[in-house]
Amino acid sequence: MASRLNIGRRGRDRAQISPEAPALDVQRTEAHGLSWINLQAPTERAGDWLAEHYEFHPLDLEDVRSRRRQRAKIDVYETYVFVVLHFPRFDKGAGRMMPAELNVFVADNLVITIPKEPMKALQGLWRRCQQQSEADKHMSRGSGHLFYEIVDTMFDYCFPILDKIGFKLDAIEDELFEGSSDESVRDISQAKHEILNYRKIIKPQRPTLRELEEPLQRYTPHDLELYFDDIVDKNERIWDLLENYKEVVESLEATNESVITHRLNEILRTLTVLSAIVLPLTLIAGIYGMNTEGLPFASSGSASFLVPIGLMVISMVGMLSWFRRKKWL
């Protein structure tokens, strides 16, 4: 446990530190003696605002300011707890799944959230807490319970993303034997990258989630063990679904490769049959095209044309019949 730190507010609660600095979006809501501050701002500005108003540890403020993604962790002090968690977010610009980092300070009657990327679920919960009924539900049992509500809401938001991946895999499976190979390969590759990126987000913070209950218990009047066990259970369910999806997408990839190989074999078989049929026709045409004496019907007027054509037709029909008997066609 780190040394004791005073987190009392200092200075005035201003939304702008200096006239030259861009204004911060400091969202504050209070109910039942509990304050929830949500900083929707660039991380450097959020760190400066926290440094001016609270006496958090400089290393924690450095993590808030940093543009590098921090690992999932929990830092416990005598007067507050600092938590870093990650949640999946689909980046439309990059066209792929990206981790969204959430920094949270939890103290007595105080919760400060600093999302480093926009989080719809977090913003939705904050708006709901503006209503008295929702504030009574989420903010009446201490800052530790509010933190649980925030994390629980973020994990609930993970399941619709998983459902979309599941629907995409079902669509790929349905279209695997109907769509073009290029489209199937692209769709499978995209789904595979989404699953792998999701796994990279969820896996590193599994140990951190198991350690949350004990340090946050002091900030709520009731037992949090069952609540945080529920969060761990949701995380494990997400991981199990990702494991299943990983196996499904690998199976789809193998099936698609088999389909491509089968189609390629069909094309090669067709070309081979055509080559085998054309070969004797070419031979007959070559023989009768040598203009040598002694060939049957070579100097018999119209017969010199009809006989080679007849031989070609007989050869073609005979080879097609033989291929069908062998079940090659």
VENBELZI-V876825 format. One record per pair of residues at least 24 apart in sequence whose C-alpha atoms are under 6 Angstrom apart, sorted by sequence separation. I is the first residue (numbers start at 1). GAP is how many residues later the second one is. D is the distance in whole Angstrom. If there is no record, write none. Layout:
i=I gap=GAP d=D
i=I gap=GAP d=D
This chain:
i=81 gap=24 d=6
i=81 gap=25 d=5
i=80 gap=26 d=6
i=80 gap=27 d=4
i=281 gap=31 d=5
i=110 gap=33 d=6
i=109 gap=34 d=5
i=277 gap=39 d=6
i=11 gap=42 d=6
i=10 gap=43 d=5
i=9 gap=44 d=5
i=9 gap=45 d=5
i=8 gap=46 d=6
i=7 gap=47 d=5
i=7 gap=48 d=5
i=6 gap=49 d=6
i=144 gap=72 d=5
i=4 gap=74 d=5
i=38 gap=74 d=6
i=1 gap=75 d=6
i=2 gap=75 d=5
i=34 gap=75 d=4
i=35 gap=75 d=5
i=36 gap=75 d=5
i=37 gap=75 d=5
i=38 gap=75 d=5
i=39 gap=75 d=5
i=144 gap=75 d=5
i=1 gap=76 d=6
i=34 gap=76 d=6
i=36 gap=76 d=6
i=143 gap=76 d=6
i=144 gap=76 d=5
i=142 gap=77 d=6
i=142 gap=78 d=5
i=141 gap=79 d=6
i=97 gap=97 d=6
i=99 gap=102 d=6
i=32 gap=108 d=6
i=108 gap=111 d=6
i=72 gap=133 d=5
i=73 gap=135 d=6
